[in-house]
Amino acid sequence: MIDYSPLWETMRERGITQYYLLQHGLDNKTLDSLKKNKNITLLTLEKLCDLIGCTPNDIVKFQK
């Protein structure tokens, strides 16, 4: 199972808001997918890493 809980922790640590992500090109649908632990594209993951200044490990974890 995909879990995006590391994303929210990383954002909190770095002072990045959901509004910041929306202002910089992330759309509401993608943000909703992240909140519901649904699939996102690798391009979206790359964009998140660039915006937040982190690695994929800071955004997503996999659970069985």
N, C-alpha and C positions, 0 to 999 in steps of 0.2 A: 504494500500500500504506500502510496506517495503521501508525504506529510510535509507541509510548508511551514510548520511551526518555527523552524530556525529563521525563516525570513522575518517574521514579526519580531523576534528577539534581536536579530541583527539591526533591523530598522530602529528599534527602540534604543539600542546601544549607540547608534550613530546619529540619532536625532532626525531621522528621515520619516516623513509622514506619508500617508496614502495620498494626500493632496499633492505633495511634491511629485510622486510618481505619475499622477494624472496630468500634471502640468508639463511633464517631460516625456509625454508620448505613450504612456500606458493607458489603455482604455478601460472603461467601467466593466466590460465583459471579462477582460483578463483579470482584473482585480477580484471580481466575483468568483472566477474559477480558482484563484489562489485561496480565497477564503473557504471555499468548499472542497479543497484538496483535489480538484479536477486536473486533467492534463493541460499542459501548456506546451508550446513549441520550444525547440532548442534556441530559436532566434529570440524568443521572449525571455528565456533564461539568460541568454547572453546580454540582452538589453538591461535586465535587472541587475546583473553583475556590474555592468558599466555604470549604471545610475547610482548604485549603492557603494561601489568600490570594493567588491568582495568576490569570493569564488562560489561555484555552485554548492559546495558543501555548507556554505553559510546561508543557503536559501532552502534547500530541500534535503530530506532524508527519506530512506526507504525502510519500511517496516513490514514484517511478514504477518 
